[in-house]
Amino acid sequence: LTDAVLKELDIALDHHELVKVKLAVGDRDTRRQMADQICRECDAEPVQSIGKTLSIYRANPEKAHEKAHIVLPKG
């Protein structure tokens, strides 16, 4: 997990808000740690994790005026 990857994720989250990430790590615990690190460093929320695919979400404040936006349930 490099700085360049985190920067690209940050750009993708700004543009799309919801992003799928493939984690090319075989060990489940390492994948979980990597997912936690991605969410923490990108200030994103995990939405779903299935196998090696992680979906993350971060609201873009510049898009708050648009009609359609995603609201995550608290819990």
C-alpha positions as CSV (number, residue, x, y, z in Angstrom):
1,L,0.0,0.0,0.0
2,T,2.0,2.9,-1.3
3,D,1.5,6.7,-1.1
4,A,0.8,6.7,-4.9
5,V,-2.1,4.2,-4.4
6,L,-3.5,6.2,-1.5
7,K,-3.3,9.4,-3.6
8,E,-5.2,7.7,-6.5
9,L,-7.8,6.4,-4.1
10,D,-8.2,9.9,-2.7
11,I,-8.8,11.3,-6.2
12,A,-11.2,8.5,-7.1
13,L,-13.2,9.1,-3.9
14,D,-13.4,12.8,-4.6
15,H,-14.8,12.1,-8.0
16,H,-17.0,9.0,-7.5
17,E,-17.6,8.9,-3.7
18,L,-18.0,5.1,-3.9
19,V,-15.0,3.0,-5.0
20,K,-14.2,-0.7,-5.2
21,V,-10.7,-1.8,-4.4
22,K,-9.1,-5.2,-5.1
23,L,-6.8,-6.3,-2.3
24,A,-4.2,-8.6,-3.8
25,V,-3.3,-10.2,-0.5
26,G,-4.0,-13.9,0.2
27,D,-4.1,-13.7,4.0
28,R,-7.5,-12.7,5.4
29,D,-6.1,-10.9,8.5
30,T,-3.6,-8.9,6.4
31,R,-6.5,-7.9,4.0
32,R,-8.5,-6.7,7.0
33,Q,-5.6,-4.7,8.3
34,M,-5.0,-3.2,4.8
35,A,-8.7,-2.3,4.5
36,D,-8.6,-0.6,7.9
37,Q,-5.5,1.3,6.9
38,I,-7.1,2.4,3.6
39,C,-10.2,3.6,5.3
40,R,-8.3,5.4,8.0
41,E,-5.8,7.2,5.6
42,C,-8.5,8.1,3.0
43,D,-11.0,9.1,5.7
44,A,-13.5,6.7,4.1
45,E,-16.1,4.3,5.4
46,P,-16.1,0.6,4.6
47,V,-19.3,-0.4,2.8
48,Q,-18.7,-4.0,1.9
49,S,-16.0,-6.5,1.8
50,I,-16.4,-9.7,-0.2
51,G,-13.3,-11.9,-0.7
52,K,-10.6,-9.6,-2.0
53,T,-12.9,-6.8,-3.0
54,L,-13.4,-3.8,-0.7
55,S,-16.0,-1.1,-1.3
56,I,-15.4,2.2,0.4
57,Y,-17.4,5.5,0.5
58,R,-16.5,9.0,1.3
59,A,-18.9,11.9,0.8
60,N,-17.6,14.7,-1.4
61,P,-18.7,18.0,0.3
62,E,-18.6,19.8,-3.1
63,K,-21.3,17.4,-4.4
64,A,-23.6,18.0,-1.4
65,H,-25.8,20.3,-3.4
66,E,-26.6,17.5,-5.9
67,K,-29.8,15.7,-5.6
68,A,-28.6,12.1,-5.5
69,H,-26.3,11.2,-2.7
70,I,-25.6,8.2,-0.5
71,V,-26.5,8.1,3.2
72,L,-24.9,5.3,5.2
73,P,-26.9,3.9,8.1
74,K,-25.4,4.3,11.5
75,G,-24.8,1.2,13.4
